[in-house]
């Protein structure tokens, strides 16, 4: 959603469904929860915009995704697979494990 908002200025449910490979009803259910939690707002045309708190969380997740992709590629995973696997990992990995991976990535970067 963050990348869509930055590119187009807004987000459409149909685009989210297409991007994630899920149904529009699944997106509707998720957006209802995100709206109720104050992370997004929807206008009368159904366009979605991240709130300030929603943007902060999305940015943190995107940063996490990029770090995980970097790690996977540094250990030899090709970019496409690294992108897909990072999407799967980013939501389930503990903060402790993520921080240790970041330290490992930093140490690898220093050795280069």
MOPAC internal coordinates of N, CA, C and O (Angstrom, degrees):
PM7 1SCF
backbone

  N    0.0000 0     0.00 0     0.00 0    0    0    0
  C    1.4498 1     0.00 0     0.00 0    1    0    0
  C    1.5245 1   110.97 1     0.00 0    2    1    0
  O    1.2310 1   120.94 1   139.24 1    3    2    1
  N    1.3215 1   115.81 1   -40.76 1    3    2    1
  C    1.4550 1   119.94 1  -179.86 1    5    3    2
  C    1.5278 1   110.68 1   -59.14 1    6    5    3
  O    1.2310 1   120.27 1   132.35 1    7    6    5
  N    1.3140 1   117.09 1   -47.65 1    7    6    5
  C    1.4616 1   120.57 1  -178.82 1    9    7    6
  C    1.5204 1   110.88 1   -64.76 1   10    9    7
  O    1.2310 1   119.86 1   141.68 1   11   10    9
  N    1.3211 1   117.88 1   -38.32 1   11   10    9
  C    1.4633 1   121.07 1   177.99 1   13   11   10
  C    1.5233 1   110.69 1   -65.23 1   14   13   11
  O    1.2310 1   120.73 1   137.01 1   15   14   13
  N    1.3287 1   116.21 1   -42.99 1   15   14   13
  C    1.4607 1   119.81 1  -179.21 1   17   15   14
  C    1.5151 1   110.45 1   -64.88 1   18   17   15
  O    1.2310 1   120.20 1   138.25 1   19   18   17
  N    1.3281 1   117.23 1   -41.75 1   19   18   17
  C    1.4576 1   119.40 1  -179.38 1   21   19   18
  C    1.5258 1   111.50 1   -67.28 1   22   21   19
  O    1.2310 1   120.55 1   146.75 1   23   22   21
  N    1.3207 1   116.56 1   -33.25 1   23   22   21
  C    1.4629 1   120.31 1  -178.82 1   25   23   22
  C    1.5324 1   112.39 1   -77.60 1   26   25   23
  O    1.2310 1   120.28 1   136.60 1   27   26   25
  N    1.3478 1   117.07 1   -43.40 1   27   26   25
  C    1.4622 1   120.93 1  -172.57 1   29   27   26
  C    1.5308 1   114.22 1  -110.60 1   30   29   27
  O    1.2310 1   119.90 1   166.30 1   31   30   29
  N    1.3309 1   117.79 1   -13.70 1   31   30   29
  C    1.4592 1   120.87 1  -177.06 1   33   31   30
  C    1.5141 1   113.18 1    88.80 1   34   33   31
  O    1.2310 1   120.52 1   169.49 1   35   34   33
  N    1.3187 1   116.61 1   -10.51 1   35   34   33
  C    1.4611 1   121.90 1   178.42 1   37   35   34
  C    1.5255 1   108.01 1  -157.28 1   38   37   35
  O    1.2310 1   121.10 1    -6.25 1   39   38   37
  N    1.3078 1   115.50 1   173.75 1   39   38   37
  C    1.4618 1   121.92 1  -178.20 1   41   39   38
  C    1.5256 1   107.50 1  -131.44 1   42   41   39
  O    1.2310 1   120.60 1   -39.32 1   43   42   41
  N    1.3246 1   116.45 1   140.68 1   43   42   41
  C    1.4618 1   120.52 1   173.78 1   45   43   42
  C    1.5195 1   108.58 1  -113.27 1   46   45   43
  O    1.2310 1   120.91 1   -37.64 1   47   46   45
  N    1.3312 1   115.87 1   142.36 1   47   46   45
  C    1.4627 1   121.01 1   179.77 1   49   47   46
  C    1.5185 1   111.97 1   -55.86 1   50   49   47
  O    1.2310 1   120.66 1   140.21 1   51   50   49
  N    1.3324 1   116.33 1   -39.79 1   51   50   49
  C    1.4646 1   120.33 1  -178.99 1   53   51   50
  C    1.5301 1   110.83 1   -62.15 1   54   53   51
  O    1.2310 1   120.40 1   144.00 1   55   54   53
  N    1.3403 1   116.83 1   -36.00 1   55   54   53
  C    1.4635 1   120.43 1   178.48 1   57   55   54
  C    1.5237 1   111.56 1   -70.07 1   58   57   55
  O    1.2310 1   120.90 1   141.87 1   59   58   57
  N    1.3270 1   115.88 1   -38.13 1   59   58   57
  C    1.4688 1   120.08 1   177.52 1   61   59   58
  C    1.5292 1   109.33 1   -63.84 1   62   61   59
  O    1.2310 1   120.39 1   134.68 1   63   62   61
  N    1.3202 1   116.86 1   -45.32 1   63   62   61
  C    1.4617 1   120.97 1   179.57 1   65   63   62
  C    1.5229 1   110.49 1   -59.50 1   66   65   63
  O    1.2310 1   120.71 1   134.62 1   67   66   65
  N    1.3179 1   116.24 1   -45.38 1   67   66   65
  C    1.4690 1   120.46 1  -179.35 1   69   67   66
  C    1.5285 1   110.63 1   -64.54 1   70   69   67
  O    1.2310 1   120.33 1   135.00 1   71   70   69
  N    1.3124 1   116.97 1   -45.00 1   71   70   69
  C    1.4617 1   121.47 1  -178.33 1   73   71   70
  C    1.5221 1   112.00 1   -62.21 1   74   73   71
  O    1.2310 1   120.57 1   139.41 1   75   74   73
  N    1.3281 1   116.51 1   -40.59 1   75   74   73
  C    1.4569 1   120.87 1  -176.71 1   77   75   74
  C    1.5277 1   113.73 1   -91.15 1   78   77   75
  O    1.2310 1   120.64 1   170.34 1   79   78   77
  N    1.3224 1   116.37 1    -9.66 1   79   78   77
  C    1.4613 1   119.62 1  -178.91 1   81   79   78
  C    1.5168 1   112.99 1    69.03 1   82   81   79
  O    1.2310 1   121.20 1  -142.57 1   83   82   81
  N    1.3329 1   115.31 1    37.43 1   83   82   81
  C    1.4642 1   120.79 1   178.86 1   85   83   82
  C    1.5259 1   108.98 1  -122.50 1   86   85   83
  O    1.2310 1   120.59 1    -7.05 1   87   86   85
  N    1.3157 1   116.49 1   172.95 1   87   86   85
  C    1.4662 1   120.57 1  -179.74 1   89   87   86
  C    1.5236 1   110.92 1   -81.15 1   90   89   87
  O    1.2310 1   121.17 1   -23.06 1   91   90   89
  N    1.3329 1   115.36 1   156.94 1   91   90   89
  C    1.4652 1   120.22 1   176.85 1   93   91   90
  C    1.5284 1   111.86 1   -61.92 1   94   93   91
  O    1.2310 1   119.09 1   142.28 1   95   94   93
  N    1.3544 1   119.33 1   -37.72 1   95   94   93
  C    1.4681 1   118.22 1   176.08 1   97   95   94
  C    1.5407 1   112.75 1   -61.35 1   98   97   95
  O    1.2310 1   120.39 1   145.30 1   99   98   97
  N    1.3302 1   116.86 1   -34.70 1   99   98   97
  C    1.4703 1   119.59 1   177.02 1  101   99   98
  C    1.5238 1   110.58 1   -63.74 1  102  101   99
  O    1.2310 1   120.95 1   139.34 1  103  102  101
  N    1.3223 1   115.79 1   -40.66 1  103  102  101
  C    1.4607 1   120.35 1   178.39 1  105  103  102
  C    1.5251 1   110.08 1   -67.27 1  106  105  103
  O    1.2310 1   120.38 1   139.55 1  107  106  105
  N    1.3207 1   116.88 1   -40.45 1  107  106  105
  C    1.4700 1   120.47 1   178.50 1  109  107  106
  C    1.5230 1   111.20 1   -59.80 1  110  109  107
  O    1.2310 1   120.66 1   136.60 1  111  110  109
  N    1.3203 1   116.34 1   -43.40 1  111  110  109
  C    1.4663 1   120.98 1   178.70 1  113  111  110
  C    1.5314 1   110.19 1   -62.20 1  114  113  111
  O    1.2310 1   120.81 1   133.53 1  115  114  113
  N    1.3334 1   116.06 1   -46.47 1  115  114  113
  C    1.4715 1   120.35 1  -178.70 1  117  115  114
  C    1.5274 1   111.22 1   -65.73 1  118  117  115
  O    1.2310 1   120.13 1   137.93 1  119  118  117
  N    1.3355 1   117.35 1   -42.07 1  119  118  117
  C    1.4627 1   119.07 1  -178.76 1  121  119  118
  C    1.5253 1   111.58 1   -67.55 1  122  121  119
  O    1.2310 1   120.42 1   148.10 1  123  122  121
  N    1.3126 1   116.80 1   -31.90 1  123  122  121
  C    1.4719 1   119.54 1   176.17 1  125  123  122
  C    1.5306 1   109.34 1   -60.77 1  126  125  123
  O    1.2310 1   120.53 1   134.33 1  127  126  125
  N    1.3189 1   116.58 1   -45.67 1  127  126  125
  C    1.4671 1   120.34 1   179.27 1  129  127  126
  C    1.5278 1   111.07 1   -65.50 1  130  129  127
  O    1.2310 1   120.24 1   136.82 1  131  130  129
  N    1.3218 1   117.15 1   -43.18 1  131  130  129
  C    1.4660 1   120.51 1   179.54 1  133  131  130
  C    1.5230 1   110.69 1   -63.96 1  134  133  131
  O    1.2310 1   120.10 1   141.41 1  135  134  133
  N    1.3178 1   117.42 1   -38.59 1  135  134  133
  C    1.4650 1   121.41 1   178.09 1  137  135  134
  C    1.5261 1   110.14 1   -66.31 1  138  137  135
  O    1.2310 1   120.33 1   135.47 1  139  138  137
  N    1.3398 1   116.98 1   -44.53 1  139  138  137
  C    1.4640 1   120.79 1   179.82 1  141  139  138
  C    1.5291 1   111.91 1   -63.46 1  142  141  139
  O    1.2310 1   120.70 1   149.44 1  143  142  141
  N    1.3386 1   116.27 1   -30.56 1  143  142  141
  C    1.4671 1   120.74 1   179.28 1  145  143  142
  C    1.5271 1   112.69 1   -85.92 1  146  145  143
  O    1.2310 1   120.05 1   176.93 1  147  146  145
  N    1.3221 1   117.51 1    -3.07 1  147  146  145
  C    1.4577 1   121.35 1   176.26 1  149  147  146
  C    1.5208 1   114.85 1    83.08 1  150  149  147
  O    1.2310 1   119.83 1  -160.32 1  151  150  149
  N    1.3318 1   117.93 1    19.68 1  151  150  149
  C    1.4656 1   120.93 1  -178.49 1  153  151  150
  C    1.5213 1   112.99 1   -93.30 1  154  153  151
  O    1.2310 1   120.24 1   159.23 1  155  154  153
  N    1.3311 1   117.14 1   -20.77 1  155  154  153
  C    1.4553 1   121.48 1   177.75 1  157  155  154
  C    1.5145 1   109.58 1  -139.70 1  158  157  155
  O    1.2310 1   121.67 1   -19.56 1  159  158  157
  N    1.3214 1   114.41 1   160.44 1  159  158  157
  C    1.4632 1   120.93 1   168.67 1  161  159  158
  C    1.5213 1   106.64 1  -126.15 1  162  161  159
  O    1.2310 1   120.77 1   -26.96 1  163  162  161
  N    1.3176 1   116.13 1   153.04 1  163  162  161
  C    1.4623 1   121.29 1   177.92 1  165  163  162
  C    1.5140 1   108.23 1  -126.05 1  166  165  163
  O    1.2310 1   121.09 1   -45.34 1  167  166  165
  N    1.3329 1   115.52 1   134.66 1  167  166  165
  C    1.4583 1   118.36 1   177.60 1  169  167  166
  C    1.5303 1   110.08 1   -86.22 1  170  169  167
  O    1.2310 1   120.55 1     0.56 1  171  170  169
  N    1.3214 1   116.56 1  -179.44 1  171  170  169
  C    1.4664 1   120.04 1  -175.52 1  173  171  170
  C    1.5201 1   112.84 1   -66.94 1  174  173  171
  O    1.2310 1   120.24 1   166.08 1  175  174  173
  N    1.3436 1   117.15 1   -13.92 1  175  174  173
  C    1.4678 1   121.36 1   178.09 1  177  175  174
  C    1.5272 1   112.27 1   -95.94 1  178  177  175
  O    1.2310 1   120.83 1  -177.93 1  179  178  177
  N    1.3386 1   116.02 1     2.07 1  179  178  177
  C    1.4567 1   120.74 1   178.89 1  181  179  178
  C    1.5110 1   114.26 1    85.52 1  182  181  179
  O    1.2310 1   120.27 1  -173.70 1  183  182  181
  N    1.3231 1   117.09 1     6.30 1  183  182  181
  C    1.4655 1   119.48 1   177.52 1  185  183  182
  C    1.5222 1   108.97 1   -75.38 1  186  185  183
  O    1.2310 1   121.59 1   -41.37 1  187  186  185
  N    1.3197 1   114.56 1   138.63 1  187  186  185
  C    1.4594 1   122.33 1  -174.68 1  189  187  186
  C    1.5242 1   109.24 1  -104.09 1  190  189  187
  O    1.2310 1   120.76 1   -41.98 1  191  190  189
  N    1.3216 1   116.15 1   138.02 1  191  190  189
  C    1.4595 1   121.82 1   174.02 1  193  191  190
  C    1.5191 1   107.77 1  -132.03 1  194  193  191
  O    1.2310 1   120.73 1   -44.70 1  195  194  193
  N    1.3112 1   116.21 1   135.30 1  195  194  193
  C    1.4648 1   120.36 1   176.48 1  197  195  194
  C    1.5148 1   109.77 1   -71.29 1  198  197  195
  O    1.2310 1   120.62 1   -41.99 1  199  198  197
  N    1.3127 1   116.41 1   138.01 1  199  198  197
  C    1.4612 1   120.54 1   172.35 1  201  199  198
  C    1.5256 1   107.85 1   -78.23 1  202  201  199
  O    1.2310 1   120.27 1    -3.44 1  203  202  201
  N    1.2966 1   117.10 1   176.56 1  203  202  201
  C    1.4685 1   120.64 1   178.67 1  205  203  202
  C    1.5251 1   110.87 1   -59.04 1  206  205  203
  O    1.2310 1   120.34 1   134.64 1  207  206  205
  N    1.3302 1   116.96 1   -45.36 1  207  206  205
  C    1.4670 1   119.25 1   179.66 1  209  207  206
  C    1.5266 1   110.85 1   -69.88 1  210  209  207
  O    1.2310 1   119.99 1   144.13 1  211  210  209
  N    1.3196 1   117.62 1   -35.87 1  211  210  209
  C    1.4573 1   121.16 1   176.81 1  213  211  210
  C    1.5113 1   111.31 1   -64.91 1  214  213  211
  O    1.2310 1   120.84 1   139.39 1  215  214  213
  N    1.3326 1   116.00 1   -40.61 1  215  214  213
  C    1.4592 1   120.97 1   177.98 1  217  215  214
  C    1.5255 1   110.74 1   -63.53 1  218  217  215
  O    1.2310 1   120.16 1   137.95 1  219  218  217
  N    1.3242 1   117.30 1   -42.05 1  219  218  217
  C    1.4746 1   120.98 1  -179.59 1  221  219  218
  C    1.5281 1   110.81 1   -61.87 1  222  221  219
  O    1.2310 1   120.31 1   136.07 1  223  222  221
  N    1.3140 1   117.02 1   -43.93 1  223  222  221
  C    1.4646 1   120.56 1   179.45 1  225  223  222
  C    1.5272 1   110.25 1   -67.43 1  226  225  223
  O    1.2310 1   120.50 1   136.93 1  227  226  225
  N    1.3258 1   116.64 1   -43.07 1  227  226  225
  C    1.4659 1   120.33 1   179.71 1  229  227  226
  C    1.5235 1   110.44 1   -62.21 1  230  229  227
  O    1.2310 1   120.00 1   139.21 1  231  230  229
  N    1.3263 1   117.60 1   -40.79 1  231  230  229
  C    1.4635 1   121.04 1   179.71 1  233  231  230
  C    1.5255 1   110.62 1   -64.68 1  234  233  231
  O    1.2310 1   120.43 1   138.60 1  235  234  233
  N    1.3192 1   116.78 1   -41.40 1  235  234  233
  C    1.4656 1   120.59 1   178.40 1  237  235  234
  C    1.5252 1   110.74 1   -63.27 1  238  237  235
  O    1.2310 1   120.31 1   138.73 1  239  238  237
  N    1.3338 1   117.01 1   -41.27 1  239  238  237
  C    1.4675 1   120.14 1   178.35 1  241  239  238
  C    1.5256 1   111.28 1   -67.39 1  242  241  239
  O    1.2310 1   120.24 1   141.86 1  243  242  241
  N    1.3236 1   117.14 1   -38.14 1  243  242  241
  C    1.4604 1   120.33 1   179.36 1  245  243  242
  C    1.5272 1   110.45 1   -66.91 1  246  245  243
  O    1.2310 1   120.42 1   139.21 1  247  246  245
  N    1.3349 1   116.81 1   -40.79 1  247  246  245
  C    1.4682 1   120.81 1   176.17 1  249  247  246
  C    1.5260 1   109.98 1   -61.74 1  250  249  247
  O    1.2310 1   120.51 1   137.61 1  251  250  249
  N    1.2960 1   116.64 1   -42.39 1  251  250  249
  C    1.4699 1   122.53 1   177.74 1  253  251  250
  C    1.5275 1   110.05 1   -60.73 1  254  253  251
  O    1.2310 1   120.80 1   136.01 1  255  254  253
  N    1.3276 1   116.08 1   -43.99 1  255  254  253
  C    1.4657 1   121.96 1   178.77 1  257  255  254
  C    1.5331 1   110.40 1   -59.44 1  258  257  255
  O    1.2310 1   120.70 1   133.23 1  259  258  257
  N    1.3257 1   116.26 1   -46.77 1  259  258  257
  C    1.4670 1   120.23 1  -178.82 1  261  259  258
  C    1.5217 1   111.43 1   -63.38 1  262  261  259
  O    1.2310 1   120.15 1   140.42 1  263  262  261
  N    1.3255 1   117.31 1   -39.58 1  263  262  261
  C    1.4661 1   120.72 1   178.68 1  265  263  262
  C    1.5297 1   110.78 1   -65.09 1  266  265  263
  O    1.2310 1   120.66 1   136.82 1  267  266  265
  N    1.3202 1   116.34 1   -43.18 1  267  266  265
  C    1.4614 1   119.82 1   179.30 1  269  267  266
  C    1.5308 1   110.85 1   -65.17 1  270  269  267
  O    1.2310 1   120.53 1   140.34 1  271  270  269
  N    1.3222 1   116.58 1   -39.66 1  271  270  269
  C    1.4646 1   120.05 1   176.32 1  273  271  270
  C    1.5185 1   110.97 1   -61.48 1  274  273  271
  O    1.2310 1   120.57 1   135.96 1  275  274  273
  N    1.3124 1   116.51 1   -44.04 1  275  274  273
  C    1.4640 1   121.57 1   178.77 1  277  275  274
  C    1.5230 1   110.24 1   -58.79 1  278  277  275
  O    1.2310 1   120.65 1   133.01 1  279  278  277
  N    1.3186 1   116.36 1   -46.99 1  279  278  277
  C    1.4626 1   120.56 1   179.68 1  281  279  278
  C    1.5250 1   110.75 1   -59.29 1  282  281  279
  O    1.2310 1   120.66 1   130.05 1  283  282  281
  N    1.3165 1   116.34 1   -49.95 1  283  282  281
  C    1.4621 1   120.12 1  -177.47 1  285  283  282
  C    1.5305 1   111.56 1   -61.53 1  286  285  283
  O    1.2310 1   120.44 1   140.40 1  287  286  285
  N    1.3144 1   116.77 1   -39.60 1  287  286  285
  C    1.4618 1   119.41 1   179.16 1  289  287  286
  C    1.5309 1   111.30 1   -70.18 1  290  289  287
  O    1.2310 1   120.05 1   145.60 1  291  290  289
  N    1.3318 1   117.52 1   -34.40 1  291  290  289
  C    1.4683 1   120.38 1   178.01 1  293  291  290
  C    1.5285 1   112.01 1   -66.30 1  294  293  291
  O    1.2310 1   120.21 1   154.17 1  295  294  293
  N    1.3316 1   117.20 1   -25.83 1  295  294  293
  C    1.4657 1   118.35 1   178.39 1  297  295  294
  C    1.5277 1   111.63 1   -94.47 1  298  297  295
  O    1.2310 1   120.68 1  -172.02 1  299  298  297
  N    1.3523 1   116.30 1     7.98 1  299  298  297
  C    1.4514 1   119.95 1   171.08 1  301  299  298
  C    1.5098 1   117.68 1   106.65 1  302  301  299
  O    1.2310 1   119.89 1  -176.17 1  303  302  301
  N    1.3327 1   117.81 1     3.83 1  303  302  301
  C    1.4640 1   120.72 1   178.73 1  305  303  302
  C    1.5306 1   107.94 1   -78.83 1  306  305  303
  O    1.2310 1   120.32 1   -43.66 1  307  306  305
  N    1.3398 1   116.99 1   136.34 1  307  306  305
  C    1.4640 1   118.29 1   179.94 1  309  307  306
  C    1.5298 1   110.34 1   -69.10 1  310  309  307
  O    1.2310 1   120.70 1   -20.53 1  311  310  309
  N    1.3188 1   116.26 1   159.47 1  311  310  309
  C    1.4631 1   121.91 1  -170.79 1  313  311  310
  C    1.5254 1   113.59 1   -58.65 1  314  313  311
  O    1.2310 1   119.97 1   136.41 1  315  314  313
  N    1.3211 1   117.66 1   -43.59 1  315  314  313
  C    1.4669 1   120.23 1  -178.41 1  317  315  314
  C    1.5258 1   111.76 1   -63.21 1  318  317  315
  O    1.2310 1   120.64 1   133.53 1  319  318  317
  N    1.3200 1   116.38 1   -46.47 1  319  318  317
  C    1.4665 1   120.81 1   178.97 1  321  319  318
  C    1.5295 1   109.85 1   -66.85 1  322  321  319
  O    1.2310 1   120.44 1   139.93 1  323  322  321
  N    1.3354 1   116.76 1   -40.07 1  323  322  321
  C    1.4704 1   120.73 1   178.93 1  325  323  322
  C    1.5235 1   110.62 1   -60.34 1  326  325  323
  O    1.2310 1   120.20 1   139.05 1  327  326  325
  N    1.3323 1   117.22 1   -40.95 1  327  326  325
  C    1.4691 1   121.16 1   179.27 1  329  327  326
  C    1.5293 1   110.38 1   -63.48 1  330  329  327
  O    1.2310 1   120.66 1   133.28 1  331  330  329
  N    1.3284 1   116.34 1   -46.72 1  331  330  329
  C    1.4660 1   120.42 1  -179.48 1  333  331  330
  C    1.5263 1   111.30 1   -64.74 1  334  333  331
  O    1.2310 1   120.41 1   134.79 1  335  334  333
  N    1.3364 1   116.82 1   -45.21 1  335  334  333
  C    1.4622 1   120.30 1  -178.78 1  337  335  334
  C    1.5209 1   111.55 1   -67.64 1  338  337  335
  O    1.2310 1   120.28 1   142.75 1  339  338  337
  N    1.3338 1   117.08 1   -37.25 1  339  338  337
  C    1.4681 1   119.94 1   178.31 1  341  339  338
  C    1.5230 1   110.06 1   -60.77 1  342  341  339
  O    1.2310 1   120.31 1   141.44 1  343  342  341
  N    1.3445 1   117.02 1   -38.56 1  343  342  341
  C    1.4692 1   120.78 1   177.30 1  345  343  342
  C    1.5217 1   111.30 1   -60.91 1  346  345  343
  O    1.2310 1   120.84 1   141.96 1  347  346  345
  N    1.3118 1   116.00 1   -38.04 1  347  346  345
  C    1.4612 1   120.22 1  -178.85 1  349  347  346
  C    1.5299 1   111.08 1   -73.83 1  350  349  347
  O    1.2310 1   120.90 1   139.63 1  351  350  349
  N    1.3163 1   115.88 1   -40.37 1  351  350  349
  C    1.4628 1   121.48 1  -174.43 1  353  351  350
  C    1.5267 1   112.67 1   -75.44 1  354  353  351
  O    1.2310 1   120.32 1   140.93 1  355  354  353
  N    1.3296 1   117.00 1   -39.07 1  355  354  353
  C    1.4657 1   121.40 1  -168.69 1  357  355  354
  C    1.5197 1   114.49 1   -57.15 1  358  357  355
  O    1.2310 1   120.02 1   153.24 1  359  358  357
  N    1.3077 1   117.57 1   -26.76 1  359  358  357
  C    1.4693 1   120.02 1  -176.92 1  361  359  358
  C    1.5255 1   112.92 1   -89.45 1  362  361  359
  O    1.2310 1   120.35 1   162.39 1  363  362  361
  N    1.3255 1   116.93 1   -17.61 1  363  362  361
  C    1.4597 1   120.02 1  -173.50 1  365  363  362
  C    1.5194 1   114.89 1  -110.24 1  366  365  363
  O    1.2310 1   120.04 1   162.24 1  367  366  365
  N    1.3060 1   117.54 1   -17.76 1  367  366  365
  C    1.4536 1   120.93 1  -175.37 1  369  367  366
  C    1.5302 1   110.08 1   -73.24 1  370  369  367
  O    1.2310 1   120.45 1   -37.44 1  371  370  369
  N    1.3216 1   116.74 1   142.56 1  371  370  369
  C    1.4703 1   120.27 1   179.05 1  373  371  370
  C    1.5225 1   110.07 1   -72.73 1  374  373  371
  O    1.2310 1   120.95 1   -22.01 1  375  374  373
  N    1.3062 1   115.78 1   157.99 1  375  374  373
  C    1.4727 1   120.45 1   178.15 1  377  375  374
  C    1.5240 1   110.54 1   -62.79 1  378  377  375
  O    1.2310 1   120.42 1   141.39 1  379  378  377
  N    1.3266 1   116.80 1   -38.61 1  379  378  377
  C    1.4705 1   120.57 1   179.52 1  381  379  378
  C    1.5344 1   110.95 1   -61.39 1  382  381  379
  O    1.2310 1   120.54 1   131.15 1  383  382  381
  N    1.3251 1   116.57 1   -48.85 1  383  382  381
  C    1.4655 1   120.08 1   179.63 1  385  383  382
  C    1.5238 1   110.43 1   -63.19 1  386  385  383
  O    1.2310 1   120.14 1   138.69 1  387  386  385
  N    1.3239 1   117.34 1   -41.31 1  387  386  385
  C    1.4573 1   120.37 1   178.94 1  389  387  386
  C    1.5264 1   110.97 1   -60.76 1  390  389  387
  O    1.2310 1   120.36 1   135.68 1  391  390  389
  N    1.3261 1   116.92 1   -44.32 1  391  390  389
  C    1.4697 1   120.21 1   179.73 1  393  391  390
  C    1.5259 1   111.52 1   -62.92 1  394  393  391
  O    1.2310 1   120.19 1   141.82 1  395  394  393
  N    1.3222 1   117.25 1   -38.18 1  395  394  393
  C    1.4607 1   120.57 1   178.34 1  397  395  394
  C    1.5292 1   110.84 1   -67.37 1  398  397  395
  O    1.2310 1   120.17 1   141.47 1  399  398  397
  N    1.3245 1   117.27 1   -38.53 1  399  398  397
  C    1.4628 1   120.49 1   175.34 1  401  399  398
  C    1.5291 1   110.77 1   -61.79 1  402  401  399
  O    1.2310 1   120.54 1   138.10 1  403  402  401
  N    1.3228 1   116.57 1   -41.90 1  403  402  401
  C    1.4643 1   120.52 1   178.40 1  405  403  402
  C    1.5288 1   110.70 1   -61.85 1  406  405  403
  O    1.2310 1   120.56 1   138.47 1  407  406  405
  N    1.3199 1   116.53 1   -41.53 1  407  406  405
  C    1.4745 1   119.93 1   177.89 1  409  407  406
  C    1.5240 1   109.94 1   -63.44 1  410  409  407
  O    1.2310 1   120.32 1   139.90 1  411  410  409
  N    1.3172 1   116.99 1   -40.10 1  411  410  409
  C    1.4584 1   121.80 1   179.19 1  413  411  410
  C    1.5332 1   110.64 1   -65.16 1  414  413  411
  O    1.2310 1   120.47 1   136.56 1  415  414  413
  N    1.3241 1   116.71 1   -43.44 1  415  414  413
  C    1.4643 1   121.41 1   177.68 1  417  415  414
  C    1.5273 1   109.84 1   -60.85 1  418  417  415
  O    1.2310 1   120.41 1   135.83 1  419  418  417
  N    1.3322 1   116.82 1   -44.17 1  419  418  417
  C    1.4680 1   120.54 1   178.68 1  421  419  418
  C    1.5164 1   111.16 1   -61.12 1  422  421  419
  O    1.2310 1   120.25 1   138.51 1  423  422  421
  N    1.3312 1   117.13 1   -41.49 1  423  422  421
  C    1.4528 1   121.17 1   179.89 1  425  423  422
  C    1.5319 1   110.39 1   -66.00 1  426  425  423
  O    1.2310 1   120.12 1   140.24 1  427  426  425
  N    1.3212 1   117.38 1   -39.76 1  427  426  425
  C    1.4725 1   120.28 1   177.26 1  429  427  426
  C    1.5274 1   110.68 1   -63.68 1  430  429  427
  O    1.2310 1   120.69 1   139.99 1  431  430  429
  N    1.3213 1   116.28 1   -40.01 1  431  430  429
  C    1.4651 1   120.65 1  -179.10 1  433  431  430
  C    1.5213 1   110.79 1   -65.39 1  434  433  431
  O    1.2310 1   120.08 1   144.30 1  435  434  433
  N    1.3198 1   117.46 1   -35.70 1  435  434  433
  C    1.4621 1   121.10 1   178.57 1  437  435  434
  C    1.5248 1   111.54 1   -67.72 1  438  437  435
  O    1.2310 1   120.28 1   148.55 1  439  438  437
  N    1.3308 1   117.06 1   -31.45 1  439  438  437
  C    1.4587 1   121.96 1  -178.98 1  441  439  438
  C    1.5378 1   112.31 1   -76.58 1  442  441  439
  O    1.2310 1   119.88 1   162.81 1  443  442  441
  N    1.3189 1   117.83 1   -17.19 1  443  442  441
  C    1.4684 1   120.74 1  -176.41 1  445  443  442
  C    1.5041 1   112.61 1   -78.66 1  446  445  443
  O    1.2310 1   120.10 1   180.00 1  447  446  445

